[in-house]
Amino acid sequence: MTVGFLLANGAAFHGQSLGRWALAAISWAILGNGGTLAINSVYDRDDGDIGYLDAEGYLYLTDRQSNMIISGGVNIYPQETESHLVTHPKVYDVAVIGVPDEEMGEAVKAVVVPAPGCAPGPALADELIEYCRAHIAHYKCPRTIDFVEELPRTETGKMQKRKLRDRYWQGHAGRLV
């Protein structure tokens, strides 16, 4: 499987939800070492979406380029970690972001809203980290977890990860790698 950036020409995607598309429905090309996915070989728009085509030709959007964490030179797409953590019964809501790390450039951090009745603290953080490590690659798992009462979202419910990241990146010029 090659993960890459999705580029689309305006005619194909303006005003449409991508969702899941069959390879037979549109012409795809995989370009360069980055595995960029492109439609109709006409590139006038880069939406920052990252995805892959499966063996049957279905397109899966895995995350946004702006959410990608670079830790020790490895690209980590936080959506996979979020999707896993949110299935834990003690998690009500979660966001996974990259935070400054002197050694690795960025470290994976989960910001969690505990489920009602669940006490936040070191024991729950350890439980959630172990839950991740039991099911997904260790490098994708959070090294630390912070607990909050609410995650920043727009009126329509879209996560505002930039606001979360800004809290941790204050005093840093940008990515350390």
N, C-alpha and C positions, 0 to 999 in steps of 0.2 A: 504494500500500500504506500502510495506517495502522497504526502500532505503538501499542499501548496496554496498559493494565493489565487483567488478567483477573480478573473478579469472578464467583463462582459461588455458587449457592444450595446449601445443605447436602445436599439430596436428590440432587442431580445428581452430586456429586463426592466425598462422604465415602468414604474408603477405596478410591478407585479411582485408577489411574494415568491421567493425561490423555492422554499420547501424542498421537496424531493423530486428530481427530474430524471427521467430515463435517458440513457445515452442515445437511444435510437431517435429521440425526439429532436435532438440538436447536435450539431457538429462540435466535437471537442478536440483539443490538442493538448498534449502535455509538453511543456516547454522547459528547457534548461535544467540545471542541477537543482533548482528550487522546486521543481515539480509544479510549476504554475499551471493552473487549469484555465483554459481560455475558450470562449465560445465564438464560433464562426471566424476565427482567426482575425478578427477586427477588434482592436483594443483601444477604446476611447474612454474607458471608465474603470477605475480600481476602487471598489467599495470597501476594501480592507477586510473582506471576508476570507476565511481560511477554510479549506475543505478538502475532500478527497472523493474519488470515484471508487466504488467497490467493484468486485469481479463481474457483477451483472450490469454495471454501467450506471448505477444510481449515485447521485451526487449527495454527499452529506456535508453540511456546513458545520464545522467543529468549533469555530470561535471567530473572534475579530483580531486582526493584527495588533491593534492597540492594546489588547488584553494579554498578549503573549509575554511570558516571563522568560528571561534569558539567565540561566543559572549555570555557571561554570561552562559557558559556551553551548549549552543544550537548550533548545527551544521547548518550552513547556506551555501547553494550551490549557488554561485553568478550567475550562468548561467540563472536561472529563472529571477532574477532582471535585468540582461543585456538584456535578450530577451524581457522583457517588456519595458524597457526604450528606446530601439532602435526603438520602434514603435511610439514614440512621434515625431511629425513633426519637432520639433526644435532640434532633436538629430541626428547628422551625424554618430557618432561612440561613443562607450562607453565600459569601462571596470569597473568591480566592484571588489574591493579588501578589505581585512581586514587590518585595520591600528591600531596601538597601542592605547589602551584605559585603563586608570588606573582602572576604575570601572568594566568594562565588559571583560577585557582581549583584545578583539579586537572589533572594531566598523566597521560597513559597510560604505564604502566610494565609491562613483561613480566618475570616472574620465571621463569627457565628452568632445567630440569634437562637438561644436555646429554646427548646419546646416548652410550653407551659408546664410548670411544676418541676422542671429540671434546674438544678443549681449549677451555675457556671463556676468554674474553678479549675485548678491543676488536674484533679482526678478526671473530670470530663474531657479536658484537653488531651490528656494521655490516652483516654479511651478512644477518642475520635482519630487521633494520629494512628493508633494501632489498627483501628477499623480500616483506615485507608491502606496501610501497609499490608494488610491481609488480602487486599483485593486489587490494588493497582500498583504499578511500578513505584518503587520507593522514592525515586527522584521527583515524582509528580506529587508526592504527599507533602502536606504542610510540615515545616520544621517547627512552627509555632502557631498558636491559635489565640486570638483575642475574642472576647465576648462583648456583645453590645445589645442594647434593648431593641434597636431598630437599624436597618441598613438604609442608606440614602437611596431613595427612588423618586422618579418623576411622578406626576399625578396619574400617569397611565401605567405605572408599575415598572418602568424600565430602570434597571440598576444603574446607578451613577458611580461607576467604579473610579472615575477620575477623582471624585471627591474623597473616596476612601484612600486612594494612592497618595493624594496630596497630603494627608495627615502624616504619613510615614516618610515622605520624601522632602519635607521641609528641611531646609539647611543643606540639601544636596543639589548639585547643579543638574543632575540627570542620572541616567543609568551609569552604573560604575564600570560596565564592561564595554 
